[in-house]
Structures are given as structure tokens and as C-alpha cells.
Amino acid sequence: MNVAVLASGTGTNLQALIDNAHGTDGIRIVGVASDKPDAMALQRARAAGIETGVFAASAFADREARDAALAQWLARRGVELVVLAGYMQLLSASFIDAFPDRVINVHPALLPAFPGLHAVQQALDYGVTVFGATVHFVDTGVDSGPVILQRAIELPDARDPDDVLDRLHPIEHELLVDAVRLIARGAVRFDPANPRRIVISR
């Protein structure tokens, strides 16, 4: 399965995929793209010999034009799964339609709670003591697609979002790698009785 990763920042989730999925079970990361030309994720990809592309918003007339160029770049590489790993741009409906049920995202909260930006700060402000991470399919909403995998962690004394994120990062890495492997094996399907529910064959 040819995989592409979109990332805007440091790329630790990308690195987890490079270290634990790339080149195994038929999984190949064939491209890493970013909206930030100086994103560390691009450096990680180049170090692993993976092609990179930059699609900065300023280089295109609008989001549709950017996403069309990005989709074409991915299609030329035969991409079968698009992984959003800290990609901080909303994708257009036309992009999602180009990869139906083939775009996934990792989010630092137990969706549907605390979608969107600053999820951990949202959770802290709400006063929760259980945090977590979610890997989900991407639809045209904000973190609203069907959940693939989730894991929770109790942090009753949490006060600082950076501390919580430090605890969540290893969980995100494991869940994302697991999700990609499961999808590559054909072990992830939508429940015909309820398309919001994902059925996993282990």
C-alpha cells in the first residue's frame, strides 16, 4: 500500500510511521507534503529517502487550487492512503472526494469531545481528568469522521497542555502505526448497519 503523509510541524508521528511501518507489510511511504517549507517533517522524510513536496497557501489562488495540485501530486505517486499527521490545513471536499475513505487523521483527544484546534487546552479548560488520542477517517467536517482507534489515559493532576501532549505523543504514535497496518491488511471496514461504526478484524 502506497502511503502519503501530510504534516505541518515537527513530524514525530511521521517518524513513528517511518520507523515502524515504512517498508513492512507492503507499506511504502511514497511522499510527504507540507504547507510549511521549513517543516521539520520534510527533513525527516528526506533523511529517509522519501520524496517531499511543499504546497504553501501563498503559492495558490485559493484552497481549492492548492488541494487540486496536492491531489495531483499524490495521484502521480499512486497514493492509496493519505495520513494527516499534524497537518494544520483544512482540506477541501474535492480533495476528500479524490481519496474516498482513504484519508485518516490523528487527533489528541477522545473524539467527538474537543475537536479542532487546541484540543488539549479545551479539555483542560473543561476540567476533564481522562485524556486520549483518536485516529479517525477524515470527512468534510472538523474531526468528525468515523473513529478507527482510540486510547485513553487518566491524568487527574494535569494542568499544563504541553505536559499532557508529552504523555499523549507515544499513544498517538502507536495508534497511527496500528491504524495504517490494519488498513494495509484490509482489516478495517465500515459496518453496513451503521457507517459511523468501524469494524476491525484482528
ROSE-4610 file (N, C-alpha, C; in Angstrom, 1 decimal, always signed):
// ROSE-4610
residu = [M/M/M/N/N/N/V/V/V/A/A/A/V/V/V/L/L/L/A/A/A/S/S/S/G/G/G/T/T/T/G/G/G/T/T/T/N/N/N/L/L/L/Q/Q/Q/A/A/A/L/L/L/I/I/I/D/D/D/N/N/N/A/A/A/H/H/H/G/G/G/T/T/T/D/D/D/G/G/G/I/I/I/R/R/R/I/I/I/V/V/V/G/G/G/V/V/V/A/A/A/S/S/S/D/D/D/K/K/K/P/P/P/D/D/D/A/A/A/M/M/M/A/A/A/L/L/L/Q/Q/Q/R/R/R/A/A/A/R/R/R/A/A/A/A/A/A/G/G/G/I/I/I/E/E/E/T/T/T/G/G/G/V/V/V/F/F/F/A/A/A/A/A/A/S/S/S/A/A/A/F/F/F/A/A/A/D/D/D/R/R/R/E/E/E/A/A/A/R/R/R/D/D/D/A/A/A/A/A/A/L/L/L/A/A/A/Q/Q/Q/W/W/W/L/L/L/A/A/A/R/R/R/R/R/R/G/G/G/V/V/V/E/E/E/L/L/L/V/V/V/V/V/V/L/L/L/A/A/A/G/G/G/Y/Y/Y/M/M/M/Q/Q/Q/L/L/L/L/L/L/S/S/S/A/A/A/S/S/S/F/F/F/I/I/I/D/D/D/A/A/A/F/F/F/P/P/P/D/D/D/R/R/R/V/V/V/I/I/I/N/N/N/V/V/V/H/H/H/P/P/P/A/A/A/L/L/L/L/L/L/P/P/P/A/A/A/F/F/F/P/P/P/G/G/G/L/L/L/H/H/H/A/A/A/V/V/V/Q/Q/Q/Q/Q/Q/A/A/A/L/L/L/D/D/D/Y/Y/Y/G/G/G/V/V/V/T/T/T/V/V/V/F/F/F/G/G/G/A/A/A/T/T/T/V/V/V/H/H/H/F/F/F/V/V/V/D/D/D/T/T/T/G/G/G/V/V/V/D/D/D/S/S/S/G/G/G/P/P/P/V/V/V/I/I/I/L/L/L/Q/Q/Q/R/R/R/A/A/A/I/I/I/E/E/E/L/L/L/P/P/P/D/D/D/A/A/A/R/R/R/D/D/D/P/P/P/D/D/D/D/D/D/V/V/V/L/L/L/D/D/D/R/R/R/L/L/L/H/H/H/P/P/P/I/I/I/E/E/E/H/H/H/E/E/E/L/L/L/L/L/L/V/V/V/D/D/D/A/A/A/V/V/V/R/R/R/L/L/L/I/I/I/A/A/A/R/R/R/G/G/G/A/A/A/V/V/V/R/R/R/F/F/F/D/D/D/P/P/P/A/A/A/N/N/N/P/P/P/R/R/R/R/R/R/I/I/I/V/V/V/I/I/I/S/S/S/R/R/R]
num = [1/1/1/2/2/2/3/3/3/4/4/4/5/5/5/6/6/6/7/7/7/8/8/8/9/9/9/10/10/10/11/11/11/12/12/12/13/13/13/14/14/14/15/15/15/16/16/16/17/17/17/18/18/18/19/19/19/20/20/20/21/21/21/22/22/22/23/23/23/24/24/24/25/25/25/26/26/26/27/27/27/28/28/28/29/29/29/30/30/30/31/31/31/32/32/32/33/33/33/34/34/34/35/35/35/36/36/36/37/37/37/38/38/38/39/39/39/40/40/40/41/41/41/42/42/42/43/43/43/44/44/44/45/45/45/46/46/46/47/47/47/48/48/48/49/49/49/50/50/50/51/51/51/52/52/52/53/53/53/54/54/54/55/55/55/56/56/56/57/57/57/58/58/58/59/59/59/60/60/60/61/61/61/62/62/62/63/63/63/64/64/64/65/65/65/66/66/66/67/67/67/68/68/68/69/69/69/70/70/70/71/71/71/72/72/72/73/73/73/74/74/74/75/75/75/76/76/76/77/77/77/78/78/78/79/79/79/80/80/80/81/81/81/82/82/82/83/83/83/84/84/84/85/85/85/86/86/86/87/87/87/88/88/88/89/89/89/90/90/90/91/91/91/92/92/92/93/93/93/94/94/94/95/95/95/96/96/96/97/97/97/98/98/98/99/99/99/100/100/100/101/101/101/102/102/102/103/103/103/104/104/104/105/105/105/106/106/106/107/107/107/108/108/108/109/109/109/110/110/110/111/111/111/112/112/112/113/113/113/114/114/114/115/115/115/116/116/116/117/117/117/118/118/118/119/119/119/120/120/120/121/121/121/122/122/122/123/123/123/124/124/124/125/125/125/126/126/126/127/127/127/128/128/128/129/129/129/130/130/130/131/131/131/132/132/132/133/133/133/134/134/134/135/135/135/136/136/136/137/137/137/138/138/138/139/139/139/140/140/140/141/141/141/142/142/142/143/143/143/144/144/144/145/145/145/146/146/146/147/147/147/148/148/148/149/149/149/150/150/150/151/151/151/152/152/152/153/153/153/154/154/154/155/155/155/156/156/156/157/157/157/158/158/158/159/159/159/160/160/160/161/161/161/162/162/162/163/163/163/164/164/164/165/165/165/166/166/166/167/167/167/168/168/168/169/169/169/170/170/170/171/171/171/172/172/172/173/173/173/174/174/174/175/175/175/176/176/176/177/177/177/178/178/178/179/179/179/180/180/180/181/181/181/182/182/182/183/183/183/184/184/184/185/185/185/186/186/186/187/187/187/188/188/188/189/189/189/190/190/190/191/191/191/192/192/192/193/193/193/194/194/194/195/195/195/196/196/196/197/197/197/198/198/198/199/199/199/200/200/200/201/201/201/202/202/202]
x = [+0.8/+0.0/+0.9/+0.7/+1.4/+0.7/+1.5/+1.0/+1.7/+0.9/+1.5/+1.1/+2.0/+1.8/+1.8/+0.8/+0.8/+1.1/+2.0/+2.4/+2.8/+2.6/+2.9/+4.1/+4.4/+5.3/+6.5/+6.7/+8.0/+8.0/+6.8/+6.8/+7.1/+6.8/+7.1/+6.2/+4.9/+4.1/+4.6/+5.1/+5.7/+6.9/+7.7/+8.9/+8.5/+7.4/+6.9/+6.5/+5.9/+5.5/+6.7/+7.7/+8.9/+9.6/+9.7/+10.4/+9.7/+8.4/+7.6/+6.7/+6.5/+5.5/+6.2/+6.9/+7.5/+8.4/+8.1/+8.9/+8.5/+7.4/+6.9/+5.5/+5.1/+3.8/+3.3/+4.2/+3.8/+3.5/+3.8/+3.6/+4.8/+4.5/+5.6/+5.1/+5.9/+5.6/+6.2/+5.4/+5.9/+6.0/+5.5/+5.6/+5.2/+5.8/+5.5/+5.3/+4.2/+3.9/+3.6/+3.9/+3.6/+3.2/+2.5/+2.2/+3.3/+4.3/+5.4/+6.7/+7.4/+8.6/+9.7/+9.6/+10.7/+10.3/+9.2/+8.7/+9.8/+10.0/+11.0/+10.5/+9.2/+8.7/+9.4/+9.6/+10.2/+11.6/+12.3/+13.7/+13.7/+12.8/+12.7/+12.5/+11.6/+11.3/+12.5/+13.2/+14.4/+15.5/+15.6/+16.6/+16.3/+15.0/+14.6/+14.5/+14.9/+14.9/+13.5/+12.6/+11.2/+11.0/+10.3/+10.1/+9.2/+9.5/+8.8/+8.2/+7.1/+6.5/+6.0/+6.1/+5.6/+4.4/+3.3/+2.1/+1.7/+2.4/+2.1/+0.9/+0.0/-1.2/-0.9/+0.2/+0.5/+0.9/+1.1/+1.5/+0.3/-0.9/-2.1/-3.2/-4.1/-5.1/-6.1/-6.4/-7.3/-7.0/-7.8/-7.6/-7.9/-9.0/-9.3/-8.1/-7.5/-6.4/-5.2/-4.9/-3.9/-4.2/-5.4/-5.7/-5.8/-6.1/-6.1/-4.7/-3.8/-2.4/-1.8/-2.2/-1.7/-2.3/-3.6/-4.2/-3.5/-3.2/-2.5/-1.1/-0.4/+0.9/+0.9/-0.1/-0.3/-0.7/-1.6/-2.1/-0.9/+0.0/+1.1/+2.0/+1.9/+2.7/+2.0/+0.8/+0.0/-0.5/-0.7/-1.1/-2.4/-2.5/-3.7/-4.2/-3.4/-3.8/-3.1/-3.9/-3.3/-3.4/-2.3/-2.3/-2.0/-2.9/-2.7/-2.0/-0.8/+0.0/+0.4/-0.5/-0.2/-0.2/-1.1/-1.3/-2.4/-2.0/-2.8/-3.6/-3.9/-4.8/-6.0/-7.2/-8.4/-8.4/-8.8/-8.8/-10.2/-10.2/-11.5/-12.2/-13.5/-14.4/-13.9/-13.4/-12.9/-11.7/-10.8/-9.7/-10.2/-11.1/-11.6/-12.2/-13.0/-13.6/-12.6/-11.4/-10.4/-9.8/-10.0/-9.4/-10.5/-11.6/-12.8/-12.4/-12.7/-12.4/-10.9/-10.1/-8.6/-7.8/-8.5/-7.7/-8.0/-6.9/-7.1/-6.3/-6.7/-6.1/-5.9/-4.8/-4.6/-4.9/-5.7/-6.1/-5.9/-5.4/-5.1/-6.2/-7.3/-8.5/-9.3/-10.2/-11.1/-12.4/-12.3/-13.4/-14.7/-15.9/-16.1/-15.9/-15.3/-15.0/-13.8/-13.9/-12.8/-12.2/-13.0/-12.5/-11.8/-11.1/-10.5/-9.2/-8.8/-7.5/-7.5/-6.3/-6.1/-6.9/-7.0/-7.9/-7.5/-6.2/-5.8/-6.1/-5.9/-6.3/-7.8/-8.6/-10.0/-10.4/-9.7/-10.0/-9.6/-8.5/-8.1/-9.1/-9.5/-10.4/-11.8/-12.1/-13.4/-13.2/-12.0/-11.8/-11.7/-11.5/-11.5/-10.3/-10.4/-9.2/-8.8/-9.6/-9.2/-9.0/-7.8/-7.4/-7.2/-6.8/-6.6/-6.3/-6.2/-5.9/-6.9/-7.1/-8.0/-7.4/-7.5/-7.3/-8.6/-8.9/-10.3/-10.2/-11.2/-11.3/-11.7/-11.2/-11.5/-12.7/-13.6/-14.7/-14.7/-15.7/-15.7/-15.9/-16.2/-16.3/-15.0/-15.0/-13.8/-13.7/-12.7/-12.5/-13.8/-14.6/-16.0/-16.1/-15.1/-15.2/-15.2/-15.6/-15.7/-14.4/-14.5/-13.4/-12.8/-11.5/-10.9/-10.3/-9.5/-8.9/-8.8/-9.0/-8.9/-8.2/-7.5/-7.0/-7.0/-7.3/-7.5/-6.3/-6.1/-5.1/-5.6/-5.6/-6.0/-4.9/-5.1/-4.2/-4.9/-5.2/-6.1/-5.4/-4.1/-3.4/-2.9/-3.4/-2.9/-3.3/-2.4/-2.7/-2.1/-1.0/-0.3/-0.5/-0.9/-1.1/+0.1/+1.3/+2.5/+2.8/+2.6/+2.8/+1.8/+0.6/-0.4/+0.0/+0.4/+0.8/+2.0/+2.9/+4.1/+3.6/+2.6/+2.1/+1.3/+0.7/-0.2/+0.6/+1.8/+2.5/+2.8/+3.3/+3.6/+2.3/+1.2/-0.1/-0.5/-0.4/-0.6/+0.2/+1.5/+2.4/+1.9/+1.6/+1.2/-0.1/-1.1/-2.4/-2.2/-1.5/-1.3/-0.7/+0.4/+1.1/+0.1/-0.6/-1.6/-2.6/-3.2/-4.2/-3.8/-2.6/-2.0/-1.8/-1.3/-1.1/-2.4/-3.4/-4.7/-5.3/-5.3/-5.8/-5.1/-3.8/-3.0/-3.4/-3.7/-4.1/-5.6/-6.3/-7.7/-8.6/-8.1/-8.8/-9.7/-9.9/-10.7/-11.9/-13.1/-14.3/-15.4/-16.3/-17.4/-18.5/-19.2/-20.3/-21.5/-22.0/-23.1/-24.4/-24.5/-25.7/-25.5/-24.3/-24.1/-22.7/-22.8/-21.5/-20.6/-21.2/-20.3/-19.4/-19.8/-19.0/-18.0/-16.8/-15.7/-15.6/-15.5/-15.3/-13.9/-13.1/-11.7/-11.6/-10.9/-10.6/-9.2/-9.0/-7.6/-7.0]
y = [-1.2/+0.0/+1.2/+2.1/+3.4/+4.4/+5.0/+5.9/+7.3/+8.3/+9.7/+10.3/+11.1/+11.8/+13.3/+14.0/+15.4/+15.9/+16.8/+17.3/+18.8/+19.5/+20.9/+21.2/+20.3/+20.6/+19.7/+19.3/+18.6/+17.2/+16.6/+15.3/+14.1/+14.1/+13.0/+11.8/+12.1/+11.0/+10.4/+11.2/+10.7/+9.8/+10.3/+9.5/+8.1/+8.1/+6.8/+5.9/+6.5/+5.7/+5.2/+6.1/+5.7/+4.6/+4.7/+3.7/+2.3/+2.4/+1.2/+0.6/+1.4/+0.9/+0.9/+1.9/+2.0/+0.8/+0.2/-1.0/-2.3/-2.3/-3.5/-3.8/-5.1/-5.5/-4.8/-4.6/-4.0/-2.5/-1.8/-0.4/+0.4/+1.4/+2.3/+3.7/+4.5/+6.0/+6.5/+7.0/+7.4/+8.9/+9.6/+11.1/+11.7/+12.8/+13.6/+15.1/+15.6/+17.0/+17.9/+19.2/+20.1/+21.5/+22.2/+23.6/+24.6/+24.0/+24.8/+24.4/+25.2/+24.8/+24.5/+25.0/+24.7/+23.7/+23.0/+22.0/+20.9/+20.6/+19.5/+18.2/+18.0/+16.8/+16.5/+17.6/+17.4/+16.9/+17.4/+17.0/+15.5/+15.1/+13.7/+12.8/+13.3/+12.5/+12.4/+13.5/+13.5/+12.6/+12.6/+11.7/+10.2/+9.9/+8.6/+8.2/+9.2/+9.0/+9.0/+9.8/+9.9/+11.2/+11.2/+12.4/+13.4/+14.6/+15.7/+16.7/+17.4/+18.5/+19.5/+20.8/+21.9/+22.6/+22.7/+23.3/+24.5/+25.6/+26.7/+27.4/+27.9/+28.5/+29.8/+30.4/+31.7/+31.4/+30.2/+29.9/+29.6/+29.6/+29.3/+30.3/+30.4/+31.4/+31.2/+29.9/+29.6/+28.1/+27.7/+26.4/+25.3/+25.5/+24.6/+24.3/+25.4/+25.3/+24.5/+24.9/+24.2/+22.7/+22.4/+21.0/+20.2/+20.8/+20.2/+19.8/+20.8/+20.5/+19.4/+19.4/+18.4/+17.0/+17.0/+15.7/+15.1/+16.0/+15.5/+15.0/+15.7/+15.2/+13.9/+13.6/+12.4/+11.3/+11.6/+10.6/+10.2/+11.0/+10.7/+9.6/+9.6/+8.6/+7.4/+7.3/+6.1/+5.9/+7.1/+7.0/+6.4/+5.4/+4.7/+5.1/+5.7/+6.2/+7.5/+8.5/+9.8/+9.9/+10.1/+10.2/+11.7/+12.3/+13.6/+13.5/+14.0/+13.8/+15.2/+15.9/+17.3/+18.2/+17.9/+18.8/+19.9/+21.1/+22.2/+23.0/+22.3/+23.0/+22.2/+22.8/+22.1/+21.7/+20.5/+20.0/+20.2/+20.5/+20.8/+19.5/+19.6/+18.5/+17.8/+18.5/+17.9/+17.0/+17.4/+16.6/+15.3/+15.4/+14.3/+13.3/+13.9/+13.0/+12.3/+12.9/+12.3/+11.0/+10.9/+9.8/+9.3/+8.7/+8.4/+7.3/+7.6/+6.6/+6.2/+7.1/+6.8/+8.0/+8.8/+9.9/+9.7/+9.6/+9.4/+10.5/+10.7/+11.8/+11.3/+11.8/+11.5/+12.8/+12.7/+13.9/+13.7/+14.7/+14.5/+14.7/+14.0/+14.0/+12.8/+12.5/+11.4/+11.9/+11.9/+12.4/+11.5/+12.2/+13.5/+14.7/+14.4/+15.5/+16.3/+17.6/+18.5/+18.4/+18.6/+18.6/+20.0/+20.0/+21.3/+21.6/+22.9/+23.3/+23.3/+23.2/+23.4/+22.4/+21.1/+20.1/+19.9/+19.8/+19.6/+20.7/+22.0/+23.1/+23.1/+22.8/+22.7/+21.7/+20.6/+19.5/+20.0/+20.7/+21.2/+22.3/+23.1/+24.2/+23.6/+22.4/+21.8/+21.1/+20.8/+20.1/+18.6/+18.0/+16.5/+16.0/+14.7/+14.0/+12.9/+12.5/+11.5/+12.1/+11.9/+12.4/+11.3/+11.5/+10.4/+10.9/+9.9/+10.2/+9.3/+9.8/+9.2/+9.2/+8.1/+8.0/+7.8/+8.6/+8.6/+8.9/+8.4/+8.8/+10.3/+10.9/+12.3/+12.5/+13.3/+13.7/+15.2/+15.8/+17.3/+18.1/+17.5/+18.3/+18.4/+19.0/+19.2/+18.0/+17.1/+16.0/+15.2/+15.0/+14.5/+13.1/+12.6/+11.3/+10.1/+8.9/+7.7/+7.4/+7.0/+6.6/+5.3/+5.2/+3.9/+3.3/+4.0/+3.6/+4.7/+4.4/+5.4/+4.7/+5.6/+5.1/+6.2/+5.9/+6.9/+6.8/+7.9/+7.9/+8.8/+8.3/+9.1/+10.0/+11.3/+12.3/+13.3/+12.8/+13.6/+14.9/+15.0/+16.2/+17.1/+16.8/+17.6/+19.0/+19.9/+21.4/+22.0/+21.5/+22.1/+21.3/+22.0/+21.3/+20.6/+21.2/+20.6/+19.3/+19.3/+18.0/+16.9/+17.3/+16.3/+15.8/+16.7/+16.3/+15.4/+15.7/+14.7/+13.3/+13.2/+11.9/+11.3/+12.1/+11.6/+11.2/+11.8/+11.5/+10.1/+9.3/+7.9/+7.1/+7.6/+6.9/+7.2/+8.5/+8.8/+8.0/+7.9/+7.1/+5.7/+5.1/+3.6/+3.5/+4.3/+4.2/+4.4/+5.4/+5.7/+4.6/+4.1/+2.9/+1.7/+1.4/+0.3/+0.5/+1.7/+2.0/+1.8/+2.3/+2.1/+0.7/-0.1/-1.5/-2.2/-1.9/-2.6/-2.3/-1.0/-0.6/-1.3/-1.4/-2.1/-3.6/-4.2/-5.6/-5.8/-4.7/-4.8/-5.2/-4.9/-5.3/-4.3/-3.2/-2.1/-1.9/-2.0/-1.8/-1.1/-0.5/+0.2/-0.8/-0.7/-1.5/-1.2/-2.1/-1.8/-1.3/-1.8/-1.4/+0.0/+0.5/+1.8/+2.4/+3.2/+3.6/+4.5/+4.9/+5.6/+4.7/+3.4/+2.4/+1.7/+1.6/+0.9/-0.5/-1.5/-2.9/-3.3/-3.8/-4.2/-5.7/-6.3/-7.8/-7.9/-8.4/-8.5/-9.9]
z = [+0.0/+0.0/+0.0/-1.0/-1.0/-0.2/+0.8/+1.8/+1.5/+1.7/+1.8/+3.1/+3.6/+4.9/+4.7/+5.2/+5.2/+6.6/+6.8/+8.1/+8.0/+9.1/+9.1/+10.1/+11.0/+12.1/+12.2/+13.4/+13.7/+13.1/+12.9/+12.2/+13.1/+14.4/+15.2/+14.9/+14.5/+14.0/+12.7/+11.8/+10.6/+10.9/+11.9/+12.2/+12.8/+13.5/+14.0/+12.9/+11.8/+10.7/+9.9/+9.8/+9.1/+9.8/+11.1/+11.9/+12.1/+12.0/+12.4/+11.4/+10.3/+9.2/+7.8/+7.5/+6.2/+5.9/+4.8/+4.3/+5.0/+5.7/+6.3/+5.8/+5.7/+5.4/+4.1/+3.2/+1.9/+2.0/+3.1/+3.3/+2.8/+1.9/+1.5/+1.6/+2.3/+2.3/+1.0/+0.1/-1.2/-1.3/-0.3/-0.4/+0.9/+1.2/+2.4/+1.9/+2.2/+1.8/+3.0/+2.8/+3.9/+3.3/+4.1/+3.8/+4.3/+5.0/+5.6/+5.0/+4.2/+3.5/+4.5/+5.7/+6.7/+7.8/+7.5/+8.5/+8.7/+10.0/+10.3/+9.7/+9.5/+8.9/+7.6/+6.8/+5.5/+5.6/+6.6/+6.8/+7.2/+8.0/+8.4/+7.2/+6.3/+5.1/+4.2/+4.0/+3.1/+3.7/+5.0/+5.7/+5.4/+5.2/+5.0/+3.5/+2.6/+1.2/+0.6/+1.2/+0.8/+0.1/-1.1/-1.8/-1.0/-1.2/-0.5/-1.4/-1.0/-1.7/-0.8/-1.2/-0.4/-1.2/-0.4/-1.0/-0.1/-0.1/+0.7/+0.2/+1.1/+0.7/-0.1/+0.2/-0.5/-2.0/-2.4/-3.8/-4.7/-4.1/-4.9/-4.7/-5.7/-5.6/-4.5/-4.1/-3.0/-2.6/-1.6/-1.1/-2.1/-2.9/-3.9/-4.9/-5.3/-6.2/-5.6/-4.3/-3.6/-3.5/-3.1/-2.9/-4.2/-5.3/-6.6/-6.9/-6.7/-7.0/-6.1/-4.8/-3.9/-4.3/-4.6/-5.0/-6.3/-7.2/-8.4/-8.1/-7.2/-6.8/-6.1/-5.3/-4.6/-5.7/-6.6/-7.5/-8.4/-8.8/-9.6/-8.9/-7.6/-6.8/-6.4/-7.0/-6.7/-5.3/-4.6/-3.2/-3.0/-2.1/-1.7/-0.3/+0.5/+1.8/+2.1/+2.6/+2.9/+4.5/+5.1/+6.6/+6.9/+7.7/+8.2/+9.6/+9.7/+10.9/+11.4/+12.0/+12.4/+11.2/+10.3/+9.2/+9.6/+9.5/+10.1/+9.1/+8.0/+7.0/+6.8/+6.7/+6.3/+4.9/+4.6/+3.2/+2.6/+1.3/+0.7/+0.4/+0.2/-0.1/-1.4/-2.4/-3.6/-3.4/-2.4/-2.1/-1.4/-0.4/+0.3/-0.7/-1.7/-2.7/-3.6/-3.8/-4.6/-4.0/-2.6/-1.9/-0.9/-1.5/-0.6/+0.4/+1.6/+2.7/+2.8/+2.3/+2.3/+2.8/+3.7/+4.4/+5.9/+6.7/+8.1/+8.8/+10.1/+10.9/+12.3/+13.0/+14.4/+15.1/+16.2/+17.0/+18.5/+19.2/+20.6/+21.6/+21.3/+22.2/+21.9/+22.8/+22.6/+21.9/+20.6/+19.8/+20.1/+20.0/+19.5/+20.4/+21.6/+22.5/+22.0/+22.1/+21.9/+20.5/+19.4/+18.1/+17.8/+16.7/+16.2/+16.9/+16.8/+17.4/+18.9/+19.4/+20.9/+21.7/+21.2/+21.8/+23.3/+23.6/+25.0/+25.9/+25.4/+26.2/+26.4/+25.4/+25.5/+26.7/+26.7/+27.7/+29.1/+29.2/+30.5/+31.0/+30.1/+30.4/+30.9/+30.3/+30.7/+32.0/+32.4/+33.7/+33.7/+32.5/+32.4/+33.1/+33.5/+34.1/+33.2/+32.2/+31.3/+29.9/+29.4/+28.1/+27.1/+25.9/+25.0/+23.6/+22.7/+21.3/+20.4/+19.2/+18.3/+16.9/+16.2/+14.8/+14.1/+13.1/+12.5/+11.0/+10.3/+8.9/+8.8/+7.8/+7.6/+6.6/+7.0/+6.2/+6.0/+5.5/+5.3/+6.5/+7.6/+8.9/+9.6/+10.8/+11.6/+12.6/+12.3/+13.2/+13.5/+12.5/+12.6/+11.9/+11.3/+10.6/+11.6/+11.0/+11.9/+12.6/+13.8/+14.7/+14.3/+14.1/+13.8/+15.1/+15.8/+17.1/+18.1/+19.3/+20.4/+21.6/+22.4/+23.7/+24.7/+25.9/+27.0/+28.0/+28.7/+29.8/+30.9/+32.1/+33.2/+33.7/+33.7/+34.2/+35.2/+36.4/+37.3/+37.7/+37.7/+38.1/+37.0/+35.8/+34.6/+34.7/+34.4/+34.4/+33.1/+32.6/+31.6/+30.2/+29.2/+27.9/+27.3/+27.5/+27.0/+27.7/+29.0/+29.7/+29.3/+29.0/+28.5/+27.2/+26.3/+24.9/+25.0/+25.9/+26.0/+26.4/+27.2/+27.6/+26.4/+25.6/+24.5/+23.3/+23.1/+21.8/+21.6/+22.6/+22.4/+22.0/+22.6/+22.3/+20.9/+20.4/+19.1/+18.1/+18.4/+17.5/+17.4/+18.5/+18.4/+17.7/+18.0/+17.3/+15.8/+15.4/+14.0/+13.2/+13.8/+13.1/+13.1/+14.1/+14.1/+13.1/+13.0/+12.0/+10.6/+10.3/+8.9/+8.6/+9.6/+9.3/+9.1/+9.9/+9.8/+8.5/+8.0/+6.7/+5.6/+5.7/+4.7/+4.6/+5.7/+5.7/+5.2/+5.0/+4.7/+5.9/+7.1/+8.3/+8.8/+8.1/+8.6/+7.6/+8.1/+7.2/+7.9/+7.1/+7.7/+8.0/+9.1/+9.5/+8.6/+7.7/+6.8/+7.6/+8.9/+9.6/+10.2/+10.3/+10.8/+10.3/+9.2/+8.6/+9.5/+10.7/+11.6/+12.4/+12.4/+13.2/+12.3/+12.8/+12.1/+12.7/+11.9/+12.3/+12.0/+12.9/+12.7/+12.9/+12.0/+12.1/+12.5/+13.7/+14.2/+13.8]
